[in-house]
Amino acid sequence: MNIKTKMSVQSSSGIQTLLEVEKESQKIVEKARECRAQGLKNARLEAQAVIEEYRLQKEDAFETYKKELTGSNIKQEEIFDKMVEEKLEKIRQQAASAKEETIKKITELLTTVDLKMYTNIDSEILRDQSIENNI
């Protein structure tokens, strides 16, 4: 074999080796990309799980707060209802105690007639009436 052929075979095998190494490196890079993409997917799923857990905690806290608030509102309503009922009962008692006297006064006002002249009556009307009475 001559030197050129030897060199040609060596360079051909060198090129072949380089091509194989390049293919291996491409596989390694592709595997690294896949691992990175899978890592991002895993991180996204983990973040969603953490967010969902946090959301559920906050919803539970809100529901608890709402129940406490509703409970205190119900207690306040009961207190106000009791106060209103007490005031209404007091008014009913006052009305019952003054009922007889009120009826008596109204009856007296309606049945008693007071015949007197009012101060703002026109004197001509009085004179006309006295003339009619004399005729």
Secondary structure, DSSP 4 states (H G I P E B T S, - for coil): --HHHHHHHHHHHHHHHHHHHHHHHHHHHHHHHHHHHHHHHHHHHHHHHHHHHHHHHHHHHHHHHHHHHHHHHHHHHHHHHHHHHHHHHHHHHHHHHHHHHHHHHHHHHHH-------TTS-HHHHHHHHHHHH-
